[in-house]
């Protein structure tokens, strides 16, 4: 009985080993028939683009021209020829002051000039017959010339009773009314030239050699995400020793009048410009212990490349070393890739990544 039981157990063990060995052979054969695994990934062809660092600095808008409307001489304001907030043209009469006193003096002086002119003509006739001396003729000539000079002086004084706009602009608030007696320099209102505007800001000393007269900058304002452009037309000839910055001034087109003096601006400077930078999407760069790397597709196989990076934007990275234009860089499936893996690459357009 014991011998029979041992025989049955041995036979069962042999049959089980035989069954397992047959299954292993079928599995190996199936794996051989499937062939090597191919990874389906996406990639981009490396190209060159212009790239630059962006430096952001605060700026302030100023009226391109601004002056106080004031009289040159003391007197009574007869007429104010503008309204608060109105737009005026160059040469437009703004202020008229009482000129009655000067008008009377000019009228009196004109009569004296007429008498002096008659005396001079009479003296010229008398000198022909030698009835008077040359000195008497010269005195009559000098008197007429003196009176005419006094008249010119009075006319200049009278012209100062009128104030004209020296440039196109917008009038601000009015501080003095008609009928008031004013002294020279009293501010009646302020005239602002709002088109164009000045944009004042400061640039770090590091970038003085890259930005100057003729350079173009962009800026945004509070509540406006769309940037506008301005051109630098003047530079302060010196560096502030406390801030190590240089003050510059740009001209801003303000034809629509949506910008006002005193408003804040965020000025964006493009420096360290490289017109032929090798760029790749940021998702293609893999951090490793030695630095950074990317996978490229060469002859249908994955190959890892050590790289050196430069400027970064929100979507792209500049490659200083390791890649060349025309290389195909893998952007998806990077965590499952291995060196030498077979690849099926779907190329995508790189332009939508290149938000420089």
C-alpha positions, 0 to 999 in steps of 0.5 A: 500500500505504501509503495503504491502511494509513493508511485502515484505521488511521483507520477503526479510530480512528473506530469506537473513539470512536463505541463509547466515546461510546455507552457514556457516554450509557447510563451517564449515563441510568442515573445519572439514573434511580437518583435521589439517594442516601438514608442509613439512620441511627439517631437519638434525640429530644432530651429533658430529664433531671435531671443532676448532677456527682458528687464522690467522697470517702472516709468512715468508719463509726462506732458511733452510740453507744459507751461503755466499761462501767466501775464508778463505785465501787471494789469486787469484781466479783460477777457479769458478766451478759453474754457477749462479742459478745452483744446487750443491751437498754437497761436490762439489768443488765450488772455486779453488784458486791459490796454486802455492806458497804453492805447491812450499813451500810444495815441498821444505819442503818435500826435507828438511824432506827427509834430516832430515829423513836420518840424523835421521837414521844415528844418530840411527846407530851412537848411537848404536856404541856410536859415538854420544851422546843421545842429538845429536840423540834427536835433529835429531829426533826433527828436522824431527818431526818439519819439518813434522808438518810444512808440515801438517800446509802447507797442511791445508793452501793449503786445504783452497784454495778450497771451497766446498759446505757444503750442497745441494742447489742452487747458487745465483748471482755471485759477483766476477769473476775468476782472481780477488784477494780476501781477506778472507770473500769476498762474491763470491756468496750465497748458499741457501738450498730450500728443505725443507724451514723454515716458521717463524711466531708468535703466540699470547701469549694466545695460547702458551700452545696449540701450540708447537714443533710437532704441525701442521699448515696450510698456504696459499700463495699469488695467491694460495687458496689451503692450505699446511701443515707444522710442528713446530720444534723450538720455541723461548724460550720467549715472546716478551714484545712489541707484546705479541707473541712468535716466532716459526719456522716450516719446509715446504716441498718444493720438487717442488721448488714452494716456495721461501725465503722471500715470504709471507704466511698466517698461519692458527692455529687451537686452542681450538679444541673440538673433540666432538662438537655438530654442526647444520647448521647455517640456523637452528638457530633463533635469539629471544629476549631471545637469540637463539633457534631451532625447533626440531621434536619430535613425529611428532610435532615442539618443540622450544628449547632454545640453547647456541652457541659456535664456528661458521664456515661459515656453521655451529654453535656449540651448547653448551647447548640445543641439544643432538646427535640424535635430529632432527633439522628443517632447512627449513620453520622456519618462518611459524612454530609454537609450536606443529605444525604437521611436515613431515620431509625430512632428508638431509645429514649433511656432506655437511654443515660440512665445519670445 
